[in-house]
Amino acid sequence: MNKVALVTGAARGLGEVIARKLHKEGFRVAITGTTAASVNPLANALDPSGETAWAGALDIRSKTDFEAVRDALGEKWGGTDVLVNNAGRSKVAPVLEITPEEFTENVDINLRGTFLGCQVFGPHFRERGYGRIINIHSLAGHNGGTATGAHYAASKGGVSTLTKVFAREFASSGVTVNAVSPGPLDLPVVYETVDPQKLDTIKATIPVGRLGDAEFIADTVALLASQGASSVTGACWDINGGLYMR
Ligand SMILES: NC(=O)c1ccc[n+]([C@@H]2O[C@H](COP(=O)([O-])OP(=O)(O)OC[C@H]3O[C@@H](n4cnc5c(N)ncnc54)[C@H](OP(=O)(O)O)[C@@H]3O)[C@@H](O)[C@H]2O)c1
């Protein structure tokens, strides 16, 4: 039977592109978002019969939501094989103007959400002797952010650490945990949150001369989600157009 992949934050943007790619690659795909209504159209577009695409609500701030989706997929497809921790929220704000509440909100989504996903699905994969976790990181987590706020950058920085911690925890159980770290992508959220003039300046500083391609990020996620990717774990694959070389 084809492997089962769960993608968080898949109503739009990168999550949608990843869900489409994994489905095209033959995965049965669970498409989740803050509400079921936000992800139903994509699931219906991929497979109206519901045999290979499932839509459900999963707020990544809630451990109970992760557990409920794990159990629902267990009933529907016998379990889950791949988790893509994609959901995130990007905020632009000067560091001295970030309120404690805004800081906490960002960390809750971008860092704590990834932690909860790994904590719920890691043991499920270990029990099954197989699993792939791919955490969507960000260049901001390495360089402090080009167009985003300190709260976003700091929370993404923590994703590096969590990826290594969970990779070590599950390495001997057939479960890999990796991160993919994009620079600014040619996606709606970038145009919605970054001032057009600033975006032109950012584009001019990207060594390869263009924004990143979400399709290629999805290709990379699919590669790390494949059965052959068994010896890559605890890694972070940078895809940032040369903005940050290390
Ligand atoms: N775009 C870029 O240039 C870029 C660069 C580096 C990294 N990334 C990372 O790529 C990932 C996807 O970003 P994107 O560009 O596709 O952004 P996006 O268009 O804003 O999409 C983010 C998705 O995450 C969902 N989401 C937000 N909070 C959530 C929560 N608590 N629970 C579940 N889902 C939630 C959103 O749903 P709602 O709309 O319902 O809130 C939305 O569907 C993020 O982790 C982001 O940090 C993006």
The ligand as an SDF file (V2000), in Angstrom:
LIG
                    3D

 48 52  0  0  0  0  0  0  0  0999 V2000
    7.1460   31.8910    1.9660 N   0  0  0  0  0  0  0  0  0  0  0  0
    8.4400   31.9540    2.2280 C   0  0  0  0  0  0  0  0  0  0  0  0
    9.1950   32.7250    1.6230 O   0  0  0  0  0  0  0  0  0  0  0  0
    9.0400   31.0460    3.2780 C   0  0  0  0  0  0  0  0  0  0  0  0
   10.4180   31.0780    3.4790 C   0  0  0  0  0  0  0  0  0  0  0  0
   10.9740   30.2510    4.4540 C   0  0  0  0  0  0  0  0  0  0  0  0
   10.1720   29.4170    5.1910 C   0  0  0  0  0  0  0  0  0  0  0  0
    8.8250   29.4190    4.9700 N   0  0  0  0  0  0  0  0  0  0  0  0
    8.0270   28.5170    5.8020 C   0  0  0  0  0  0  0  0  0  0  0  0
    7.1760   27.7500    4.9610 O   0  0  0  0  0  0  0  0  0  0  0  0
    6.0150   27.3730    5.6960 C   0  0  0  0  0  0  0  0  0  0  0  0
    4.7640   27.7260    4.8750 C   0  0  0  0  0  0  0  0  0  0  0  0
    4.7610   29.1210    4.6510 O   0  0  0  0  0  0  0  0  0  0  0  0
    3.9460   29.8020    3.4740 P   0  0  0  0  0  0  0  0  0  0  0  0
    4.8650   30.6930    2.7570 O   0  0  0  0  0  0  0  0  0  0  0  0
    3.1800   28.8050    2.7130 O   0  0  0  0  0  0  0  0  0  0  0  0
    2.9540   30.7250    4.3640 O   0  0  0  0  0  0  0  0  0  0  0  0
    1.3680   30.9590    4.2930 P   0  0  0  0  0  0  0  0  0  0  0  0
    0.9510   31.1640    2.8900 O   0  0  0  0  0  0  0  0  0  0  0  0
    1.1080   32.0200    5.3020 O   0  0  0  0  0  0  0  0  0  0  0  0
    0.7620   29.5770    4.7800 O   0  0  0  0  0  0  0  0  0  0  0  0
    0.8930   29.1750    6.0960 C   0  0  0  0  0  0  0  0  0  0  0  0
   -0.1700   28.1610    6.3980 C   0  0  0  0  0  0  0  0  0  0  0  0
   -0.0100   27.7620    7.7650 O   0  0  0  0  0  0  0  0  0  0  0  0
   -1.2800   27.7770    8.3570 C   0  0  0  0  0  0  0  0  0  0  0  0
   -1.2320   27.9900    9.8010 N   0  0  0  0  0  0  0  0  0  0  0  0
   -0.9040   29.1100   10.4860 C   0  0  0  0  0  0  0  0  0  0  0  0
   -1.0480   28.9030   11.7960 N   0  0  0  0  0  0  0  0  0  0  0  0
   -1.4800   27.6300   11.9400 C   0  0  0  0  0  0  0  0  0  0  0  0
   -1.8150   26.8350   13.0460 C   0  0  0  0  0  0  0  0  0  0  0  0
   -1.7490   27.3070   14.3070 N   0  0  0  0  0  0  0  0  0  0  0  0
   -2.2180   25.5670   12.8440 N   0  0  0  0  0  0  0  0  0  0  0  0
   -2.3020   25.0680   11.5880 C   0  0  0  0  0  0  0  0  0  0  0  0
   -2.0140   25.7760   10.4920 N   0  0  0  0  0  0  0  0  0  0  0  0
   -1.6010   27.0470   10.6700 C   0  0  0  0  0  0  0  0  0  0  0  0
   -2.0540   28.8930    7.6750 C   0  0  0  0  0  0  0  0  0  0  0  0
   -3.4300   28.6870    7.8360 O   0  0  0  0  0  0  0  0  0  0  0  0
   -4.4130   29.9270    8.1650 P   0  0  0  0  0  0  0  0  0  0  0  0
   -4.3190   30.8110    6.9590 O   0  0  0  0  0  0  0  0  0  0  0  0
   -5.7400   29.2900    8.3750 O   0  0  0  0  0  0  0  0  0  0  0  0
   -3.8490   30.6000    9.4050 O   0  0  0  0  0  0  0  0  0  0  0  0
   -1.5770   28.7210    6.2420 C   0  0  0  0  0  0  0  0  0  0  0  0
   -2.3640   27.8100    5.5280 O   0  0  0  0  0  0  0  0  0  0  0  0
    6.0860   28.1090    7.0370 C   0  0  0  0  0  0  0  0  0  0  0  0
    6.6110   27.2550    8.0310 O   0  0  0  0  0  0  0  0  0  0  0  0
    7.0700   29.2360    6.7510 C   0  0  0  0  0  0  0  0  0  0  0  0
    7.7140   29.6780    7.9100 O   0  0  0  0  0  0  0  0  0  0  0  0
    8.2380   30.1940    4.0350 C   0  0  0  0  0  0  0  0  0  0  0  0
  1  2  1  0
  2  3  2  0
  2  4  1  0
  4  5  1  0
  4 48  2  0
  5  6  2  0
  6  7  1  0
  7  8  2  0
  8  9  1  0
  8 48  1  0
  9 10  1  0
  9 46  1  0
 10 11  1  0
 11 12  1  0
 11 44  1  0
 12 13  1  0
 13 14  1  0
 14 15  2  0
 14 16  1  0
 14 17  1  0
 17 18  1  0
 18 19  2  0
 18 20  1  0
 18 21  1  0
 21 22  1  0
 22 23  1  0
 23 24  1  0
 23 42  1  0
 24 25  1  0
 25 26  1  0
 25 36  1  0
 26 27  1  0
 26 35  1  0
 27 28  2  0
 28 29  1  0
 29 30  1  0
 29 35  2  0
 30 31  1  0
 30 32  2  0
 32 33  1  0
 33 34  2  0
 34 35  1  0
 36 37  1  0
 36 42  1  0
 37 38  1  0
 38 39  2  0
 38 40  1  0
 38 41  1  0
 42 43  1  0
 44 45  1  0
 44 46  1  0
 46 47  1  0
M  CHG  2   8   1  16  -1
M  END
$$$$
